[in-house]
Amino acid sequence: MTRRRGSLYARAQAQRDAEKKRLAQAQTQAARAADRAQKAYLAAQIADQKERARLYTESRVAQVALQNEQLESVIAQLERLLTESLANDKTCTGDGKGSRTLSNGYERSCSQRSCSTATINRSKSYV
């Protein structure tokens, strides 16, 4: 009878050992799967951050281009206004000596014939 008990005990012990080994393998596989999932999540997060940064840069470039166009439009309007006001300026002597540099960096000059011709040379760059 002891022989039977010994062989049953050995068989039960072998089954328990096999079950422990199977559980350990399952835990190892689960840990590896969790590690892979964590790495995939971090990679997706980094890719998302890069995409957001790219989209932000694109939007800023477009916004700055629009602002530059608006600024050029305002500059053109101001230049037209200045040209018109200089053409109507009564300080021109008509002797060709009416040229002067204004405080805003523009140069005003009159022709000898009439004060209606005024030229503007922009010395500043706004872009």
C-alpha positions as CSV (number, residue, x, y, z in Angstrom):
1,M,0.0,0.0,0.0
2,T,2.8,2.4,0.7
3,R,3.9,1.8,-2.8
4,R,0.6,2.9,-4.1
5,R,0.6,6.0,-1.9
6,G,4.1,6.8,-3.0
7,S,3.3,6.5,-6.7
8,L,0.0,8.5,-6.2
9,Y,1.9,11.1,-4.3
10,A,4.6,11.3,-6.9
11,R,2.0,11.6,-9.7
12,A,0.1,14.3,-7.8
13,Q,3.3,16.2,-7.1
14,A,4.3,16.0,-10.8
15,Q,0.9,17.4,-11.7
16,R,1.3,20.2,-9.2
17,D,4.7,21.0,-10.6
18,A,3.4,21.0,-14.2
19,E,0.6,23.3,-13.2
20,K,3.0,25.7,-11.4
21,K,5.2,25.7,-14.5
22,R,2.3,26.3,-16.8
23,L,1.1,29.3,-14.5
24,A,4.6,30.7,-14.5
25,Q,4.8,30.6,-18.3
26,A,1.4,32.2,-18.5
27,Q,2.5,35.0,-16.2
28,T,5.6,35.5,-18.2
29,Q,3.6,35.7,-21.4
30,A,1.2,38.2,-19.8
31,A,4.1,40.3,-18.5
32,R,5.6,40.4,-22.0
33,A,2.3,41.3,-23.5
34,A,1.8,44.1,-21.0
35,D,5.3,45.3,-21.7
36,R,4.6,45.3,-25.5
37,A,1.3,47.1,-25.0
38,Q,3.1,49.8,-22.8
39,K,5.7,50.3,-25.4
40,A,3.1,50.6,-28.2
41,Y,1.2,53.1,-26.1
42,L,4.3,55.2,-25.5
43,A,5.2,55.1,-29.2
44,A,1.7,56.2,-30.2
45,Q,1.8,59.0,-27.6
46,I,5.1,60.2,-29.1
47,A,3.7,60.0,-32.6
48,D,0.7,62.0,-31.5
49,Q,2.9,64.7,-30.0
50,K,4.9,64.9,-33.1
51,E,1.8,65.2,-35.3
52,R,0.4,68.0,-33.0
53,A,3.7,69.9,-33.2
54,R,3.7,69.6,-37.0
55,L,0.1,70.8,-37.3
56,Y,0.9,73.7,-34.9
57,T,3.9,74.7,-37.0
58,E,1.8,74.6,-40.2
59,S,-0.9,76.7,-38.7
60,R,1.6,79.3,-37.4
61,V,3.3,79.5,-40.8
62,A,-0.1,80.1,-42.4
63,Q,-1.0,82.7,-39.8
64,V,2.3,84.6,-40.2
65,A,1.9,84.5,-44.0
66,L,-1.5,86.0,-43.6
67,Q,-0.2,88.7,-41.2
68,N,2.6,89.5,-43.6
69,E,0.1,90.0,-46.4
70,Q,-2.1,92.2,-44.3
71,L,1.0,94.2,-43.2
72,E,2.0,94.7,-46.8
73,S,-1.5,95.9,-47.7
74,V,-1.4,98.4,-44.8
75,I,2.1,99.6,-45.9
76,A,0.9,100.1,-49.5
77,Q,-2.1,102.1,-48.2
78,L,0.1,104.2,-46.1
79,E,2.5,104.8,-49.0
80,R,-0.4,105.9,-51.2
81,L,-1.6,108.2,-48.4
82,L,1.9,109.7,-47.9
83,T,2.4,110.2,-51.7
84,E,-0.9,112.0,-51.9
85,S,-0.2,114.2,-48.9
86,L,3.3,115.0,-50.1
87,A,1.9,115.9,-53.5
88,N,-0.4,118.4,-51.8
89,D,2.3,119.8,-49.5
90,K,2.6,123.6,-49.8
91,T,6.2,123.7,-48.5
92,C,7.6,122.7,-51.9
93,T,9.5,125.7,-53.4
94,G,9.4,124.4,-57.0
95,D,13.2,125.1,-57.4
96,G,14.3,121.5,-57.0
97,K,15.6,122.1,-53.5
98,G,12.5,120.9,-51.8
99,S,14.0,117.4,-51.2
100,R,14.3,116.4,-47.6
101,T,14.4,113.3,-45.4
102,L,11.4,113.0,-43.2
103,S,11.6,111.8,-39.6
104,N,9.9,108.5,-40.5
105,G,12.8,107.5,-42.9
106,Y,11.1,108.6,-46.1
107,E,12.7,111.0,-48.6
108,R,10.5,113.6,-50.2
109,S,11.6,115.4,-53.3
110,C,9.8,117.8,-55.6
111,S,10.6,118.4,-59.2
112,Q,11.6,121.9,-60.4
113,R,8.5,122.4,-62.5
114,S,5.7,121.6,-60.1
115,C,5.1,120.5,-56.6
116,S,2.6,117.9,-57.7
117,T,5.4,115.4,-58.4
118,A,6.6,113.8,-55.2
119,T,8.7,110.6,-54.9
120,I,9.0,108.4,-52.0
121,N,12.0,106.2,-51.3
122,R,11.4,103.7,-48.5
123,S,14.6,103.2,-46.5
124,K,13.2,100.9,-43.9
125,S,12.3,97.2,-44.4
126,Y,9.1,96.0,-42.7
127,V,9.3,92.4,-43.7
